Amino acid sequence: MAEALDAALAGLRPLLLDQQQLVSAVAAGRRRNTAVRWRRVELRPVELSSGRLLQVTAYDDRQAHTANRAYDGDAATTVDELLSEPFGTWHVKTVEETVQLRVTKKGLAQVHRSAATTAAHRQAHDRAKPHLLDPGDPLFDVIGGGAAKRRQVDAFLRSADAVLDPARLTHRPVRVVDLGCGHAYLTFAAYRWLTGVRNLPVDLIGVDVRAVSRERNTAIAQQLGWSEQVRFVAATIADAPIEAADVVLALHACDTATDEALARAVRWRAPVLLAAPCCHHDLQRQLANGTTPHPYVLATRHGILRERLGDVLTDALRSALLRMLGYRVDVVEFVGSEHTSRNLLLRATFTGTPASAEAVEEYCTLTSDWGVRPALERLLATELATVLPPR
C-alpha cells in the first residue's frame, strides 16, 4: 500500500544512523522527470582505528567517491542530504529487518519490510572485529568470494598497511601497478582500501598476459564505477607500457613471473613492493640437476623435501638481492596455511642503503655452495654489476 513519501523517507533516517543495527543501505535510480547527482550511493558502518564511522560511497558516471562520516559529527547531515535527493529506490538492511522503498510514478512510496536474513546477522557479527575492508562491502558482491576469501583479503591488507607510508609515495594520484593480476580480486580490494579507508587518490593498472583477464577485469571496474582510475592491460610483465610506480603488487604470479615483477619494481625504484610468490620451478630445476653440498643430501633425497627447500632458497635469495639493491625486506606469513599454501609475502620498502660486504658475501656463498643462479639475479645483471663479483 502506497504512503506519503516524506513520511516514508523520515522512517528510513533512524535506520541509516543506527551504527549498531545498520548492515548496509543502497540508494539508486531516479524519480520521474528528475535528475540525481549520484548514480548510486552505498552506506555502511565501518570499524576503523578511530572508531566506528558511517562510510558513504557515491558513484557518478566516472568514479566512486568514498568518505567516512563520524556518527557524532556530520553523518546526520550527510544522511539528510541523501534523503533529499530524488532517488527512485532505497534498499536498507539492518540486523533485524530489510526495508525496500520504491517511489511510484505518482510520487508516493511503496514500502516492503521483511525479516533479516541469516547473512545479515552474520555480517553484523563480523563487524564486531575490526576489518580494514568491511566484509559486508558491496565490492564482494561484485568480485565474489566467500568468508575465506574475505579473510585472505583482510590479512593481505593488514600486511600492506604495515609498510605503506603515504609520505614515501611520490606521485599524486598514487600509482599502483599489479603485475600478473589474474582475476584481480586483491587488486580491486587494494584500490577500495587505499581510496576508501586510507583516503588516497589512486591510479591503478593491472597487467596480465591473458586478454580474457583484461576484458573480465575491465568489465568489473566499469560495473564498480572505477574505470577511469582502475585500468587493465593485456601484456607481459616485462613489456607492459608503464613508466613508473609507487606501489608494485605481484600476487601469486607463477614461477619466474614473480622475478620479472620484482625486476621491474627495482628498475622503477618503487617505494613499496608487495610480492606473494607462487610456484618456484626455476630454482627447483637447478637443484634437481645439480650436486647437493655436504651435509645437506638428506634434505634433498626426497622430492617433496627438495621442492620445499627450493621454495625457501628462492625467496631467501630474492630477499637478499632486494636488500643489496637498497630495499628493506621482511618475509611474513600473511594468511594462515588453511587458506592457501602460498601464504608468504615479501614486503619491501626502498631506502637506498648500499649493499654491505657481509650481505654480498653471504649471498655469493649460498649460491656457490648450491650451484644455483636465481632468475632475479639474471634479470637484474646490469643493476647488480657493481654489487656482485663476476661469475
Backbone hydrogen bonds in HBPLUS format (Angstrom, degrees):
<---DONOR---> <-ACCEPTOR-->    atom                        ^
c    i                          cat <-CA-CA->   ^        H-A-AA   ^      H-
h    n   atom  resd res      DA  || num        DHA   H-A  angle D-A-AA Bond
n    s   type  num  typ     dist DA aas  dist angle  dist       angle   num
A0003-GLU N   A0109-ALA O   2.91 MM 106  5.25 147.2  2.02 137.4 147.9     1
A0109-ALA N   A0003-GLU O   2.89 MM 106  5.25 171.1  1.90 157.4 159.4     2
A0008-ALA N   A0004-ALA O   3.11 MM   4  6.34 157.0  2.16 149.3 156.2     3
A0009-LEU N   A0005-LEU O   2.90 MM   4  6.13 164.2  1.92 161.4 164.8     4
A0010-ALA N   A0006-ASP O   2.95 MM   4  6.10 152.4  2.03 141.9 150.1     5
A0011-GLY N   A0007-ALA O   3.04 MM   4  6.29 136.9  2.24 138.2 149.1     6
A0011-GLY N   A0008-ALA O   3.14 MM   3  5.10 126.7  2.43  91.8 105.6     7
A0012-LEU N   A0009-LEU O   3.01 MM   3  5.14 137.2  2.19  99.1 111.3     8
A0015-LEU N   A0012-LEU O   3.00 MM   3  5.30 122.3  2.34 106.9 122.3     9
A0016-LEU N   A0012-LEU O   3.01 MM   4  6.29 156.7  2.07 160.1 167.5    10
A0017-LEU N   A0013-ARG O   3.17 MM   4  6.39 139.9  2.34 148.5 159.3    11
A0018-ASP N   A0015-LEU O   3.36 MM   3  5.32 166.5  2.38 102.5 106.3    12
A0022-LEU N   A0018-ASP O   2.94 MM   4  5.71 168.5  1.96 159.0 161.8    13
A0095-VAL N   A0021-GLN O   2.78 MM  74  5.20 136.9  1.97 136.9 151.1    14
A0023-VAL N   A0093-LYS O   2.84 MM  70  5.37 167.4  1.86 143.8 142.8    15
A0024-SER N   A0093-LYS O   3.24 MM  69  5.27 159.2  2.29 132.4 136.8    16
A0093-LYS N   A0024-SER O   2.77 MM  69  5.27 174.5  1.78 166.1 167.4    17
A0025-ALA N   A0043-LEU O   2.89 MM  18  5.04 137.2  2.08 148.1 149.1    18
A0043-LEU N   A0025-ALA O   2.85 MM  18  5.04 157.6  1.90 145.1 148.7    19
A0026-VAL N   A0091-HIS O   2.85 MM  65  5.16 148.9  1.94 139.2 149.7    20
A0091-HIS N   A0026-VAL O   2.82 MM  65  5.16 150.4  1.90 150.4 159.5    21
A0027-ALA N   A0041-VAL O   2.89 MM  14  5.19 160.4  1.93 150.8 157.2    22
A0041-VAL N   A0027-ALA O   2.89 MM  14  5.19 157.1  1.95 153.2 157.4    23
A0028-ALA N   A0089-THR O   3.15 MM  61  5.53 157.7  2.20 140.8 146.4    24
A0088-GLY N   A0028-ALA O   3.05 MM  60  6.15 130.0  2.31 131.0 145.3    25
A0089-THR N   A0028-ALA O   3.05 MM  61  5.53 152.5  2.13 161.9 159.1    26
A0031-ARG N   A0086-PRO O   3.02 MM  55  5.74 145.1  2.14 155.8 154.9    27
A0039-ARG N   A0059-TYR O   2.71 MM  20  5.58 141.6  1.85 156.2 169.4    28
A0059-TYR N   A0040-ARG O   2.78 MM  19  5.23 170.9  1.79 169.4 170.1    29
A0042-GLU N   A0057-THR O   2.83 MM  15  5.15 159.7  1.87 145.7 152.5    30
A0057-THR N   A0042-GLU O   2.87 MM  15  5.15 165.4  1.89 152.1 157.1    31
A0044-ARG N   A0055-GLN O   3.07 MM  11  5.38 142.1  2.22 142.6 152.4    32
A0055-GLN N   A0044-ARG O   2.77 MM  11  5.38 164.2  1.80 162.4 160.3    33
A0046-VAL N   A0053-LEU O   2.83 MM   7  5.44 157.6  1.88 156.0 162.3    34
A0053-LEU N   A0046-VAL O   2.91 MM   7  5.44 160.2  1.95 156.6 162.2    35
A0048-LEU N   A0051-GLY O   3.03 MM   3  5.18 169.4  2.04 135.1 135.2    36
A0051-GLY N   A0048-LEU O   2.89 MM   3  5.18 163.4  1.92 113.9 118.6    37
A0054-LEU N   A0069-ARG O   2.81 MM  15  4.99 172.7  1.81 155.2 153.8    38
A0069-ARG N   A0054-LEU O   2.73 MM  15  4.99 173.3  1.73 144.1 145.7    39
A0056-VAL N   A0067-ALA O   2.80 MM  11  5.37 172.9  1.81 168.7 171.0    40
A0067-ALA N   A0056-VAL O   2.90 MM  11  5.37 152.9  1.97 147.3 156.3    41
A0058-ALA N   A0065-HIS O   2.81 MM   7  5.12 163.0  1.84 148.8 148.7    42
A0065-HIS N   A0058-ALA O   2.77 MM   7  5.12 154.6  1.83 145.5 154.4    43
A0060-ASP N   A0063-GLN O   3.10 MM   3  5.76 162.8  2.13 168.8 169.5    44
A0073-GLY N   A0070-ALA O   2.98 MM   3  4.80 157.2  2.03 104.5 107.7    45
A0075-ALA N   A0070-ALA O   3.12 MM   5  5.55 146.9  2.24 161.2 151.2    46
A0078-THR N   A0074-ASP O   3.07 MM   4  6.26 161.2  2.11 150.4 155.3    47
A0079-VAL N   A0075-ALA O   2.95 MM   4  6.22 163.8  1.97 156.2 160.2    48
A0080-ASP N   A0076-ALA O   2.95 MM   4  6.16 162.3  1.98 151.2 156.0    49
A0081-GLU N   A0077-THR O   2.98 MM   4  6.22 155.2  2.05 147.2 153.9    50
A0082-LEU N   A0078-THR O   3.01 MM   4  6.30 154.8  2.08 149.7 156.5    51
A0083-LEU N   A0079-VAL O   2.90 MM   4  6.14 158.7  1.94 154.3 160.2    52
A0084-SER N   A0080-ASP O   3.12 MM   4  6.29 133.2  2.35 138.7 149.9    53
A0084-SER N   A0081-GLU O   3.27 MM   3  5.21 133.9  2.50  91.9 104.1    54
A0085-GLU N   A0082-LEU O   3.07 MM   3  5.19 149.4  2.17 102.1 111.4    55
A0087-PHE N   A0085-GLU O   2.85 MM   2  5.70 140.1  2.01 101.3  92.4    56
A0103-VAL N   A0088-GLY O   2.96 MM  15  5.35 166.1  1.98 160.6 160.5    57
A0090-TRP N   A0101-LEU O   2.87 MM  11  5.03 152.0  1.95 144.8 150.0    58
A0101-LEU N   A0090-TRP O   2.84 MM  11  5.03 169.2  1.85 150.6 154.1    59
A0092-VAL N   A0099-VAL O   2.82 MM   7  5.09 175.7  1.82 159.8 160.8    60
A0099-VAL N   A0092-VAL O   2.77 MM   7  5.09 165.3  1.79 155.4 159.6    61
A0094-THR N   A0097-GLU O   2.79 MM   3  5.29 159.8  1.83 167.0 173.5    62
A0116-ALA N   A0096-GLU O   3.01 MM  20  5.04 149.9  2.10 119.7 113.5    63
A0098-THR N   A0114-SER O   2.77 MM  16  5.27 157.5  1.82 152.4 157.8    64
A0114-SER N   A0098-THR O   2.98 MM  16  5.27 148.1  2.09 146.3 155.4    65
A0100-GLN N   A0112-HIS O   2.84 MM  12  5.15 166.2  1.86 155.3 160.0    66
A0112-HIS N   A0100-GLN O   2.84 MM  12  5.15 160.5  1.87 150.2 156.9    67
A0102-ARG N   A0110-GLN O   2.88 MM   8  5.13 157.7  1.93 145.1 152.7    68
A0110-GLN N   A0102-ARG O   2.78 MM   8  5.13 170.6  1.79 157.1 160.4    69
A0104-THR N   A0108-LEU O   2.84 MM   4  5.32 160.0  1.88 146.2 153.0    70
A0107-GLY N   A0104-THR O   2.97 MM   3  5.23 161.4  2.01 111.4 115.5    71
A0120-ALA N   A0117-THR O   3.13 MM   3  5.29 122.6  2.48  97.5 110.8    72
A0121-HIS N   A0117-THR O   3.27 MM   4  6.71 158.9  2.32 149.1 153.8    73
A0122-ARG N   A0118-THR O   2.91 MM   4  6.20 155.7  1.97 148.8 156.2    74
A0123-GLN N   A0119-ALA O   2.81 MM   4  6.06 157.3  1.86 152.3 157.9    75
A0124-ALA N   A0120-ALA O   2.97 MM   4  6.18 159.4  2.02 148.7 154.3    76
A0125-HIS N   A0121-HIS O   3.00 MM   4  6.27 149.8  2.09 144.1 152.5    77
A0126-ASP N   A0122-ARG O   2.84 MM   4  6.12 153.7  1.90 148.4 156.1    78
A0127-ARG N   A0123-GLN O   3.14 MM   4  6.40 144.4  2.27 146.2 154.0    79
A0128-ALA N   A0125-HIS O   3.02 MM   3  5.56 158.9  2.07 113.3 120.1    80
A0129-LYS N   A0126-ASP O   3.14 MM   3  6.00 158.1  2.19 122.5 126.3    81
A0137-ASP N   A0134-ASP O   2.87 MM   3  5.24 161.9  1.91 120.3 122.6    82
A0140-PHE N   A0137-ASP O   3.08 MM   3  6.10 150.9  2.16 130.5 132.5    83
A0141-ASP N   A0138-PRO O   2.95 MM   3  5.01 133.2  2.17  99.5 113.0    84
A0142-VAL N   A0139-LEU O   3.03 MM   3  5.31 135.9  2.23 102.2 114.2    85
A0143-ILE N   A0139-LEU O   2.95 MM   4  6.27 168.4  1.96 160.3 162.6    86
A0144-GLY N   A0140-PHE O   2.86 MM   4  5.10 133.9  2.08 124.0 133.9    87
A0150-ARG N   A0146-GLY O   3.12 MM   4  6.41 156.5  2.18 150.3 157.4    88
A0151-ARG N   A0147-ALA O   2.94 MM   4  6.21 149.1  2.04 147.8 155.8    89
A0152-GLN N   A0148-ALA O   3.01 MM   4  6.30 151.2  2.09 144.0 152.2    90
A0153-VAL N   A0149-LYS O   2.88 MM   4  6.18 155.3  1.94 149.7 156.2    91
A0154-ASP N   A0150-ARG O   2.98 MM   4  6.20 163.5  2.01 145.6 149.7    92
A0155-ALA N   A0151-ARG O   2.88 MM   4  6.07 158.2  1.93 147.6 153.8    93
A0156-PHE N   A0152-GLN O   2.95 MM   4  6.15 158.8  1.99 148.8 154.3    94
A0157-LEU N   A0153-VAL O   2.94 MM   4  6.20 164.5  1.97 154.6 158.7    95
A0158-ARG N   A0154-ASP O   2.97 MM   4  6.17 150.8  2.05 146.4 154.1    96
A0159-SER N   A0155-ALA O   3.14 MM   4  6.40 154.7  2.20 144.8 151.0    97
A0160-ALA N   A0156-PHE O   2.93 MM   4  6.25 154.3  2.00 150.4 158.2    98
A0161-ASP N   A0157-LEU O   2.79 MM   4  5.93 153.9  1.86 146.6 154.0    99
A0162-ALA N   A0158-ARG O   3.30 MM   4  6.48 139.3  2.47 139.1 147.2   100
A0163-VAL N   A0160-ALA O   3.10 MM   3  5.71 153.5  2.17 115.2 122.0   101
A0164-LEU N   A0160-ALA O   3.12 MM   4  6.12 126.4  2.42 149.8 164.7   102
A0168-ARG N   A0165-ASP O   2.84 MM   3  5.62 158.1  1.88 128.3 134.6   103
A0169-LEU N   A0166-PRO O   3.07 MM   3  5.27 154.6  2.14 107.4 115.3   104
A0174-VAL N   A0201-PRO O   2.75 MM  27  6.05 156.0  1.81 151.5 143.7   105
A0203-ASP N   A0174-VAL O   2.88 MM  29  6.06 165.9  1.90 159.2 159.7   106
A0246-ASP N   A0175-ARG O   2.81 MM  71  5.14 157.8  1.86 136.4 144.0   107
A0247-VAL N   A0175-ARG O   3.07 MM  72  6.46 158.8  2.12 156.3 159.8   108
A0176-VAL N   A0203-ASP O   2.95 MM  27  6.25 169.3  1.97 160.5 163.7   109
A0205-ILE N   A0176-VAL O   2.94 MM  29  6.43 154.3  2.01 156.1 163.8   110
A0177-VAL N   A0247-VAL O   2.91 MM  70  6.33 161.9  1.94 165.1 171.1   111
A0249-LEU N   A0177-VAL O   2.79 MM  72  6.14 163.6  1.82 156.8 160.7   112
A0178-ASP N   A0205-ILE O   2.89 MM  27  6.31 162.9  1.92 156.5 161.8   113
A0207-VAL N   A0178-ASP O   2.82 MM  29  6.08 164.2  1.84 175.6 171.5   114
A0179-LEU N   A0249-LEU O   2.85 MM  70  6.13 157.6  1.90 170.0 162.6   115
A0180-GLY N   A0207-VAL O   2.73 MM  27  5.43 137.4  1.91 136.6 150.9   116
A0181-CYS N   A0207-VAL O   2.89 MM  26  5.75 154.1  1.96 140.3 147.4   117
A0184-ALA N   A0181-CYS O   2.95 MM   3  5.04 148.4  2.05 142.2 138.9   118
A0188-PHE N   A0184-ALA O   2.94 MM   4  6.17 165.1  1.96 156.6 156.6   119
A0189-ALA N   A0185-TYR O   3.10 MM   4  6.19 156.7  2.15 136.9 144.0   120
A0190-ALA N   A0186-LEU O   2.86 MM   4  5.95 153.2  1.93 141.3 148.2   121
A0191-TYR N   A0187-THR O   3.06 MM   4  6.39 157.1  2.11 149.2 155.0   122
A0192-ARG N   A0188-PHE O   2.95 MM   4  6.20 165.9  1.97 152.8 156.7   123
A0193-TRP N   A0189-ALA O   2.92 MM   4  6.10 160.0  1.96 149.9 155.3   124
A0194-LEU N   A0190-ALA O   2.88 MM   4  6.00 168.6  1.89 152.6 156.1   125
A0195-THR N   A0191-TYR O   2.99 MM   4  6.05 164.6  2.01 153.3 157.0   126
A0196-GLY N   A0192-ARG O   2.75 MM   4  5.48 153.1  1.82 140.2 149.7   127
A0197-VAL N   A0193-TRP O   2.91 MM   4  5.04 150.8  1.99 127.4 135.8   128
A0198-ARG N   A0193-TRP O   2.97 MM   5  6.41 160.4  2.01 158.4 164.2   129
A0200-LEU N   A0194-LEU O   2.92 MM   6  5.70 169.3  1.93 146.2 148.9   130
A0204-LEU N   A0229-GLN O   2.80 MM  25  6.12 171.7  1.80 169.8 172.6   131
A0231-ARG N   A0204-LEU O   2.91 MM  27  6.30 166.6  1.92 159.7 161.0   132
A0206-GLY N   A0231-ARG O   2.81 MM  25  6.29 157.2  1.86 152.4 159.8   133
A0233-VAL N   A0206-GLY O   2.94 MM  27  6.38 156.9  1.99 166.8 174.3   134
A0208-ASP N   A0233-VAL O   3.21 MM  25  6.63 160.2  2.25 163.1 169.2   135
A0235-ALA N   A0208-ASP O   3.06 MM  27  5.80 138.3  2.24 113.8 123.4   136
A0213-SER N   A0210-ARG O   3.16 MM   3  5.42 129.6  2.42 100.9 112.9   137
A0214-ARG N   A0210-ARG O   3.32 MM   4  6.77 156.4  2.38 145.8 151.7   138
A0215-GLU N   A0211-ALA O   2.95 MM   4  6.25 162.8  1.98 155.5 159.6   139
A0216-ARG N   A0212-VAL O   2.98 MM   4  6.09 164.7  2.01 145.2 149.7   140
A0217-ASN N   A0213-SER O   2.88 MM   4  5.94 172.3  1.89 154.3 157.0   141
A0218-THR N   A0214-ARG O   2.88 MM   4  5.86 154.9  1.94 146.1 153.4   142
A0219-ALA N   A0215-GLU O   3.09 MM   4  6.22 155.7  2.16 143.5 149.5   143
A0220-ILE N   A0216-ARG O   3.13 MM   4  6.48 151.6  2.21 146.2 153.9   144
A0221-ALA N   A0217-ASN O   2.94 MM   4  6.22 160.0  1.98 149.2 154.5   145
A0222-GLN N   A0218-THR O   2.98 MM   4  6.24 153.8  2.05 147.6 154.4   146
A0223-GLN N   A0219-ALA O   2.94 MM   4  6.18 154.2  2.01 144.0 151.5   147
A0224-LEU N   A0220-ILE O   2.92 MM   4  6.19 147.6  2.03 150.2 158.7   148
A0226-TRP N   A0221-ALA O   2.79 MM   5  5.02 159.4  1.83 161.2 156.2   149
A0225-GLY N   A0222-GLN O   3.05 MM   3  4.98 149.7  2.14  98.5 108.1   150
A0229-GLN N   A0226-TRP O   2.94 MM   3  5.52 136.1  2.13 117.8 129.3   151
A0230-VAL N   A0226-TRP O   2.80 MM   4  5.65 154.3  1.87 167.4 172.0   152
A0240-ALA N   A0236-THR O   3.01 MM   4  5.85 124.6  2.33 151.4 160.1   153
A0242-ILE N   A0240-ALA O   2.83 MM   2  5.78 128.7  2.09 114.9  99.0   154
A0272-VAL N   A0246-ASP O   3.10 MM  26  6.32 152.9  2.17 159.3 166.0   155
A0248-VAL N   A0272-VAL O   2.99 MM  24  6.39 157.6  2.05 146.8 152.9   156
A0274-LEU N   A0248-VAL O   2.91 MM  26  6.28 165.9  1.93 169.6 174.3   157
A0250-ALA N   A0274-LEU O   2.92 MM  24  6.35 143.8  2.06 156.7 160.1   158
A0276-ALA N   A0250-ALA O   2.84 MM  26  6.26 149.8  1.93 141.7 150.5   159
A0252-HIS N   A0276-ALA O   2.64 MM  24  5.32 153.2  1.71 145.8 155.3   160
A0257-ALA N   A0254-CYS O   2.90 MM   3  5.44 155.3  1.96 144.3 143.5   161
A0255-ASP N   A0279-CYS O   3.15 MM  24  4.85 122.2  2.50 117.3 128.9   162
A0258-THR N   A0255-ASP O   3.28 MM   3  6.17 153.4  2.36 121.0 124.7   163
A0259-ASP N   A0256-THR O   3.02 MM   3  4.85 114.6  2.47  90.0 105.8   164
A0260-GLU N   A0256-THR O   2.92 MM   4  6.29 151.7  2.00 148.7 156.4   165
A0261-ALA N   A0257-ALA O   3.00 MM   4  6.24 151.9  2.08 143.4 150.5   166
A0262-LEU N   A0258-THR O   2.92 MM   4  6.22 159.1  1.96 149.8 155.6   167
A0263-ALA N   A0259-ASP O   2.86 MM   4  6.03 155.9  1.92 147.7 154.4   168
A0264-ARG N   A0260-GLU O   3.08 MM   4  6.33 156.9  2.14 144.5 149.6   169
A0265-ALA N   A0261-ALA O   3.02 MM   4  6.25 160.7  2.06 150.0 155.6   170
A0266-VAL N   A0262-LEU O   2.95 MM   4  6.19 156.5  2.01 149.5 155.4   171
A0267-ARG N   A0263-ALA O   3.04 MM   4  6.31 160.9  2.07 148.5 153.4   172
A0268-TRP N   A0264-ARG O   2.95 MM   4  6.18 145.7  2.06 147.1 156.6   173
A0269-ARG N   A0265-ALA O   2.99 MM   4  5.98 115.3  2.42 133.0 149.7   174
A0270-ALA N   A0265-ALA O   3.03 MM   5  5.33 170.8  2.04 153.6 155.4   175
A0269-ARG N   A0266-VAL O   2.92 MM   3  4.80 141.4  2.07  96.7 109.1   176
A0350-PHE N   A0271-PRO O   2.98 MM  79  4.89 153.5  2.05 124.8 132.8   177
A0273-LEU N   A0348-ALA O   2.84 MM  75  5.00 150.4  1.92 156.2 156.8   178
A0348-ALA N   A0273-LEU O   2.87 MM  75  5.00 165.3  1.90 155.3 156.8   179
A0275-ALA N   A0346-LEU O   2.99 MM  71  5.06 161.3  2.03 142.1 148.3   180
A0346-LEU N   A0275-ALA O   2.70 MM  71  5.06 172.6  1.70 157.7 157.5   181
A0284-GLN N   A0280-HIS O   3.43 MM   4  6.51 157.0  2.48 147.9 154.1   182
A0285-ARG N   A0281-HIS O   2.87 MM   4  6.03 154.1  1.94 158.3 162.5   183
A0286-GLN N   A0282-ASP O   3.29 MM   4  6.64 154.8  2.36 142.0 148.8   184
A0287-LEU N   A0283-LEU O   2.89 MM   4  6.18 154.1  1.96 149.9 156.8   185
A0288-ALA N   A0284-GLN O   2.94 MM   4  6.15 157.5  1.99 146.4 152.5   186
A0289-ASN N   A0285-ARG O   3.01 MM   4  6.19 146.1  2.13 145.5 153.9   187
A0290-GLY N   A0286-GLN O   3.01 MM   4  5.93 114.1  2.46 136.0 150.7   188
A0290-GLY N   A0287-LEU O   3.28 MM   3  5.12 151.2  2.37  96.1 104.5   189
A0296-TYR N   A0293-PRO O   2.83 MM   3  5.87 159.4  1.87 141.0 146.3   190
A0299-ALA N   A0296-TYR O   2.95 MM   3  5.30 136.4  2.14 106.3 118.4   191
A0300-THR N   A0297-VAL O   3.05 MM   3  5.38 155.1  2.12 109.6 117.3   192
A0301-ARG N   A0297-VAL O   3.05 MM   4  6.00 117.1  2.46 151.8 167.7   193
A0306-ARG N   A0302-HIS O   2.95 MM   4  6.24 159.9  2.00 158.2 164.8   194
A0307-GLU N   A0303-GLY O   2.88 MM   4  6.08 150.9  1.96 147.2 155.6   195
A0308-ARG N   A0304-ILE O   3.08 MM   4  6.32 159.2  2.12 142.9 147.6   196
A0309-LEU N   A0305-LEU O   2.88 MM   4  6.06 155.2  1.94 147.4 155.0   197
A0310-GLY N   A0306-ARG O   2.90 MM   4  6.08 149.5  2.00 140.8 149.1   198
A0311-ASP N   A0307-GLU O   3.04 MM   4  6.43 146.2  2.16 142.9 151.8   199
A0312-VAL N   A0308-ARG O   3.07 MM   4  6.40 163.7  2.09 151.2 153.9   200
A0313-LEU N   A0309-LEU O   2.88 MM   4  6.10 170.3  1.89 157.7 160.4   201
A0314-THR N   A0310-GLY O   2.94 MM   4  5.95 161.5  1.98 144.7 150.3   202
A0315-ASP N   A0311-ASP O   3.19 MM   4  6.45 170.5  2.20 154.6 155.6   203
A0316-ALA N   A0312-VAL O   2.93 MM   4  6.04 152.1  2.01 149.1 157.9   204
A0317-LEU N   A0313-LEU O   2.88 MM   4  6.00 159.7  1.92 153.1 157.7   205
A0318-ARG N   A0314-THR O   2.91 MM   4  6.14 153.2  1.98 146.1 154.4   206
A0319-SER N   A0315-ASP O   3.01 MM   4  6.07 161.6  2.04 139.9 144.8   207
A0320-ALA N   A0316-ALA O   3.02 MM   4  6.25 153.3  2.09 140.0 147.6   208
A0321-LEU N   A0317-LEU O   2.95 MM   4  6.16 160.2  1.99 150.3 154.7   209
A0322-LEU N   A0318-ARG O   3.02 MM   4  6.29 162.3  2.05 153.4 158.0   210
A0323-ARG N   A0319-SER O   3.00 MM   4  6.25 156.0  2.06 148.1 154.7   211
A0324-MET N   A0320-ALA O   2.99 MM   4  6.28 155.4  2.06 147.7 154.4   212
A0325-LEU N   A0321-LEU O   3.14 MM   4  6.37 125.9  2.45 138.1 151.8   213
A0325-LEU N   A0322-LEU O   3.09 MM   3  5.10 139.2  2.27  95.8 107.8   214
A0327-TYR N   A0322-LEU O   3.01 MM   5  5.42 153.6  2.08 142.1 141.8   215
A0326-GLY N   A0323-ARG O   3.12 MM   3  5.33 155.7  2.18 115.4 113.3   216
A0351-THR N   A0326-GLY O   2.80 MM  25  5.61 168.3  1.81 165.4 169.5   217
A0352-GLY N   A0326-GLY O   2.88 MM  26  4.14 154.5  1.95 134.2 133.3   218
A0328-ARG N   A0349-THR O   2.83 MM  21  5.34 167.9  1.85 155.8 156.8   219
A0349-THR N   A0328-ARG O   2.98 MM  21  5.34 153.4  2.05 146.3 154.5   220
A0330-ASP N   A0347-ARG O   3.00 MM  17  5.45 152.6  2.07 149.0 157.8   221
A0347-ARG N   A0330-ASP O   2.91 MM  17  5.45 176.7  1.91 172.8 172.5   222
A0332-VAL N   A0345-LEU O   3.00 MM  13  5.32 163.4  2.03 147.6 150.4   223
A0345-LEU N   A0332-VAL O   2.74 MM  13  5.32 150.3  1.83 158.3 166.4   224
A0334-PHE N   A0343-ASN O   2.98 MM   9  5.91 141.7  2.13 156.8 166.7   225
A0339-HIS N   A0336-GLY O   3.03 MM   3  5.80 164.5  2.06 121.2 125.8   226
A0360-VAL N   A0356-SER O   3.12 MM   4  6.44 161.0  2.16 152.8 157.6   227
A0361-GLU N   A0357-ALA O   2.95 MM   4  6.14 160.5  1.99 147.9 153.5   228
A0362-GLU N   A0358-GLU O   2.94 MM   4  6.16 161.6  1.98 151.2 155.9   229
A0363-TYR N   A0359-ALA O   3.09 MM   4  6.27 161.4  2.13 146.5 151.2   230
A0364-CYS N   A0360-VAL O   2.94 MM   4  6.15 170.1  1.95 155.4 158.3   231
A0365-THR N   A0361-GLU O   2.91 MM   4  6.01 159.5  1.95 151.5 157.1   232
A0366-LEU N   A0362-GLU O   3.06 MM   4  6.20 164.2  2.09 147.8 151.9   233
A0367-THR N   A0363-TYR O   3.03 MM   4  6.25 172.6  2.04 159.7 161.2   234
A0368-SER N   A0364-CYS O   2.95 MM   4  5.90 151.5  2.03 140.8 149.4   235
A0369-ASP N   A0365-THR O   2.90 MM   4  5.96 165.8  1.92 151.1 155.1   236
A0370-TRP N   A0366-LEU O   3.23 MM   4  6.35 159.1  2.28 144.8 149.8   237
A0371-GLY N   A0367-THR O   2.87 MM   4  5.69 116.0  2.29 131.6 146.8   238
A0372-VAL N   A0367-THR O   3.05 MM   5  5.20 154.1  2.12 142.9 149.3   239
A0371-GLY N   A0368-SER O   3.22 MM   3  4.93 141.6  2.37  92.4 103.5   240
A0377-GLU N   A0374-PRO O   3.14 MM   3  5.40 124.2  2.47 101.4 114.5   241
A0378-ARG N   A0374-PRO O   3.25 MM   4  6.67 156.3  2.31 148.6 154.9   242
A0379-LEU N   A0375-ALA O   2.90 MM   4  6.19 158.7  1.95 155.0 161.0   243
A0380-LEU N   A0376-LEU O   3.01 MM   4  6.09 145.4  2.13 142.8 151.1   244
A0384-LEU N   A0380-LEU O   2.90 MM   4  6.05 145.5  2.02 154.3 165.0   245
A0385-ALA N   A0382-THR O   3.25 MM   3  5.21 158.1  2.31 101.0 107.5   246
A0387-VAL N   A0384-LEU O   2.86 MM   3  4.97 156.4  1.91 109.6 117.4   247
A0388-LEU N   A0384-LEU O   2.89 MM   4  5.83 167.1  1.91 165.2 166.5   248
